[in-house]
């Protein structure tokens, strides 16, 4: 064993840490090369060459539910309320759109083409299997996935699951930016928070214009949770359950940064009131139009 390995083995045994060259930490893995012209196609019907509604041959879950929202919009609160229902499984953020597959050689690409699959098709099969595994483990009937960055891939999700249902979760745009800033004020100065969160809002606007779904605001959810969880249950085709209002009585996994909200408010186990809405003169010019579009300002 080299001296470096001995030092690291000793250090790791004592502290749990080891030493790594800084340049190694800075290296990023190369991006997975994509097969050119990987079209987004709907699932294939069993025994038919025509693309059509998903069935068990191509999708183990034909109709997942996706919550599309900006960051810091209350999606973790909505998740745990839904997950408290006996028929709805809403796990922590799964980030499935970031799961990629590698088709590195011409023979494997040729094999996929012969099977009728694009590169995106193969990834969709993996995504579907991940969601199905989580649903099967839960023993429930409906799967809800709420990763905020899904809003950037809404067209792909709609292509992969033509029968998917979408819940659009809105919040006052300045409240979104402020909450994002407050989570790490030094790393996220307010102008940067506005710029960053606006990207989510812009794609959410596009998704609402293109996809059918249920529109809900964070202020509605926190102000009258019974009424608006009833609306969601009606949309999903299940009976409303009182237990959805008491998510702290159920198990939802750890609240961990990176896969959902982790702060004290969500850990309380009860629905907390939202912050007061900002005054009109507090709203940055960049957010005025989206505030009007979402109904927070009069036209």
Buried (B, 14 or more C-beta within 10 A) or exposed (E): EEEEEEEBEEEEEEEEEBEEEEEEEEEEEEEEEBBEEBEBBBBBBEEEEEBEEBBEEBBBBBBBBBBBBBBBBBBBBBBBBBBBBEBBBBBBBBBBBEEEBEBEEEEBBEEBEEEEBBBBBBBBBEBBBBBBEBBEEBEBBBBBBBBBBBBBBBBBBBBBBBBBBBBBBBBBBBBBBBBBBEBEEEEBEBEEBBEBBBEBBBBBBEBBEEBEBBBBBBBBBBEEBEEBBBBBBEBBEBEBBEEBBEBEEBEBEEBEEEBBBBEEBBEEEEBEEBBEBBEEEEBBEBBBEBBEBBEBBEE
